[in-house]
């Protein structure tokens, strides 16, 4: 571990157990010093409060992995163009971040920690700005809803047509803003490989207190307009790999997995693909018939559904990572994992116990893992 990474990790442990209060202080300091920045954020800051801080912290914690570090920051830089971010905004965020860390670390803070965070943030801001400046795409795309279907009590599958084609890799996600919830952007995975008509599918579950998800499931209608930001994410297939594939999806984590299967249908002939889909009850296993139809058409594809809380379900029972552990061996496979933070965390832990190398596990963290 480099000295810089060591100092960053050491200093973060001083404030880690007070992240929520740290985030509140960070935003208060930011808006006090630059009041006009407040208009770039949603009226309700309950969820947003941790997002910007979490993004910066995640970037810092990937310093020791140059490929992941660069890819994450390039995506973040392109994504933040939707806010109209300029260099002065980066400077303001950096000053507020270091000031908040200094305040909450108290007497344990030292000049080495301060310099480490300033140096790290300078690199982060520089890479994000460079990616934004060289991106030839628009800051965001307007897209019209052309189909909207409720496939469960709290789940909707809908299709949008962007005003211009969006270049992306199957497995990636975009931030979405709805006119029903202005200035609230949330990440959602694209659920299909690129099509000739450039339409995109999304799977959304309305979660408790979910401002955006609730609107997308219950209020969104055909003809409505959404805004989509730049594609991000690391869950893309490596076509050079000859290893068989295991996809593990929890709930609407099926969306990027469905996109990967969509891509594999177009070229795969040699790699076995096992898709494990987990949900609480049979009613939550949406699009299961669609997956089974694909499995009947392509001999290399198998679909294993599982329910964790449905005694009458005729298939596998238990949490999806527990079901994966009953099969295998998996040490020589490529893994793609998608779902809630708890589900992804649990699955990664199980795969580690099964001796699957971490370099063969791909996932995108929408929450704290």
Buried (B, 14 or more C-beta within 10 A) or exposed (E): EEEBBEBBBBBBEBBEEEBEEBBBBBBEBBBEEBEEBEEEBBEEBEBBBBBBBBBBBBBBBBBEEEEBBEBBBBBBBBBBBBBEBEEEBBEBBBBBBBBBBBBBBEEEBBEEBBEBBEEBBEBBBEBBBEBBEEBEBBBBBBBBBEEBEEBBEBBBBBBBBBEEEBEBBBBBBBBBBBEBBEEBBBBBBBBBBBEEEBBBBBBBBBBEEBBBBBBBBEEBEEEBEBBBBBBBBBBBBEEEEEEBBBBBBBBBBBBBBBBBBBBBBEEBEEBBBBBBBBBBBBBBBBBBEEBEEBBEEBEBBBBBBBBBEBEEBEBBBBBBBBBBBEEBEBEEBBBBBBBBEEBBBBBBEBBEEBEBEEEBBBBBBBEEE
